[in-house]
Amino acid sequence: MLWSLAMDAISQITPEVEQRVQDLRKLLWQASYDYYVLDAPTIEDAVYDQLYRELVDLETRHPELIAPDSPTQRVGERPASQFVSVKHNIPLYSLENAFGNEDLAKWQERWQRQLLASDRPPVDTIDYVCELKIDGNALALTYENGILTRGVTRGDGIAGEAITQNVRAIRSIPLRLNLDNPPPVVEVRGEAFLPLASFEQINQEREQAGEALFANPRNAAAGTLRQLDSKIVARRKLDFFAYTLHFGSGNLSLESGESNPTPHSPLPTPHSQWHCLELLRQMGFRVNPERRQCAHLQDVQEYCDRWSIDRTQLPYMTDGVVVKINSLALQAQLGFTQKFPRWAIALKYPAEEAPTIVERISVNVGRTGAVTPLAEMRPVQLAGTTVARATLHNSDRIAELDIRAGDTVIVRKAGEIIPEVVRVLYDLRPDGTATYHMPTHCPECGQRLVKPDDEAVTRCINASCPAILRGALVHWASRQALDINGLGEKLVLQFVETGLVESVADLYDITLDRLLLLERMGKKSAEKLVQAIADSKQQPWARVLYGLGIRHVGNVNAQILTERFSTVESLAVAAVETIATVFGIGSEIAQSVYDWFQNPANQSLIQRLQATGLQFQADRETQPTALNPSLVGKTFVVTGTLPTLKRDDAKAMIQSAGGKVTDSVSKKTDYLVVGEDAGSKLEKAQVLGITQLSEAELLELLAES
């Protein structure tokens, strides 16, 4: 029946209007499900758009008819001001990692021993469910009476950020469950991810706009989920696979996924993971189609082996396989360790590798003078990104590889971030290639390079080298150092090329008139930069020390040193042995600090910077004032992304309570503060048996101060 009622004539809510709104919503819900979940469109895009506009018009004229599950409510009109940390209804546990079939077999042996030791009666049938491990971001979705009311990031597993407005903008997440009689509360867990096609499009747009490119789809998805404007989330076309379901007892009846839904009989409580996945699919969620039910561990191993190869053909990134015992009763019987479920494990694939050809070898000079050789290669797709350069680390690594221009090499992403050359395929080496030798002189300043006998790194030691100066200026202005807003790499390049700045201290002599002589420098921008440079004089002594760029002195070590040496004078005259006695500062760091202050050029730099008014002594108020006796002298390491705190803030809070913060895990570490995406530090801490804290547990510990 055609909808012929003239819109301009609508002035009150009639039964026909209400029915029309309900019919439009139902049709649009089904059309979205068919398109985004089943990948089987049932109506043309133009028809969908026309019906959608009609619903928008009706809801605009009658706001009281707007419902939270309406298709028109996916994207919020106003950006969020911030994200709030909330506690998960059920903790999101991490998964134990396996790195091969041998680890899978050991895992099976462990849970079988646990089962035999149990007093409960054993479960007769034991099979597994294998699901691809999607390389995305975990979400917990809460539905109340069938309506999506909350979407939360994983965070530290105990608490995460409520990003409901952004979750609603993901088209494959239903705003309303496909249930006739939904229970009061249903929680669904799954993975939000960015398809490769969307990732490439986003990076193309960012490149055209002169913005920094995302390193990989996972980072892009994480950045998208934390956008304050849900319109941006909607444009980036995130997707979602559901994999876990939690709900209470109740009389559930399902609707079919067909175009004309019909009620089903009441659904029994799920008895298996496979059953849960089927239920999620019927509720309206996308469930990964490559899932498989396996009767034996050998079937699991075959599945894992197959996808270690075939995963390159998928339209999204996956970094492994999640293996779960299928029976929910057996899962409950096995339970959890302090960190992992005993009934599940994640088999992680090795870092993705790909072959390409080295076109030339170049070098890059960093801010410390380190000369790093780089292989410039034919572009190759690697872990979801296009890679054209890879580090060769140093001259020793070049000699070990015997790498040459023209070689075919295998490249991978170290830690899935930094591209590096793994090996050379010598059988494919063309005739006439020449052995590569590191340059003897700096490509930037022409001064002779040096390579200390006890180091693998070749260095330029000319303090006036343009490359070193550029790096020093960028580091000085960085957020963790002096935080000079507006002073980026492009402007630094102009400063150095024009001779406006020849030292960090020259920044504080820059005037508005001199800035206005630079290309593309407007008066307003120049005024802001002059003010930002002036404001940096108020940064504390620890930031100034970090900004000086002394080798091995990161922001944590700078904080530790300034707590012990409250003035630059006391640090400058300290002996190596004295510096080395500071907890967390070893002999190598101490020697580096001592050597830096013995250099006459650096002594002159300190004098010039002091004359500008920069802070070279600690403010007593910044020293630890809320000491917690139980934390004094305890060593902390912070890893991963915390739900609400920035890592620097967490470190500052620990230090203010009397604790020490270091960058690496060792036997001397007392606590590891763990956030999302914790990596090798977490694994090492687990091996050493170091106590782990979530953000919530850290705050509780600090509250005792």
Buried (B, 14 or more C-beta within 10 A) or exposed (E): EEEEEEEEEBEEBEEEBEEBBEBBBEBBBBBBBBBBBEEEEBBEEEEBEEBBEBBBEBBEBBEEBBBEBBBBBBBBEEEBEEBEBBEBEEBBBBBBEBEBBEBBBEBBEBBEEBBEEEEEEEBEEBBBBBBBBBBBBBBBBBBEBBBBEBBBBBBBBBBBBBBBBBBBBBBBBBBBBBBBBBBEBBBBBBBBBBBBEBBBBBBEEBEEEEEEBBBBBBBBBBBBBBBBBBEBBBBBBBBBBBBBBBBEEBEBEBBEBEEEBEEBEEBEEBEBBBBBBBBBBBBBBBBBEBBBBBEEBEBBBBBBEEBBEEBEEBEBBBBBBBBBBBBBEBBEBBEEEEBBBBBBBBBBBEBBEBEBBBEEBBBBBBBBBBBBBBBEBEEBBBBBBEBEBBBBBBBBBBEEBEBBBBBBBEBBBEEBEEBBBEEBEEEEBEEEBEEBEBEEEBBBBEBEBBBEEEEEBBBBEBBEBBBBBBBBBBBBBBEBBBBBBBBEEEBBBBBBEEEBBEBBBBBBEBEEEBBEEBEEBEEEBBEEBBEBBEEBBEBBBBBBBBBBBBBBBBBBBBBBBBBBBBEBEEBBEBEEEBBBEBEBBEEEBBBBBBEBBEEEEBEEBBEBBBEBEBBBBBEEEBEBEEEBEEBEEBBBBBBBBBBBBEBBEBBBBBBBBBBBBBBEBEEEBBBBBBBBBBEEBBEBBBEEEBEBBBBBBBBEBBEEB
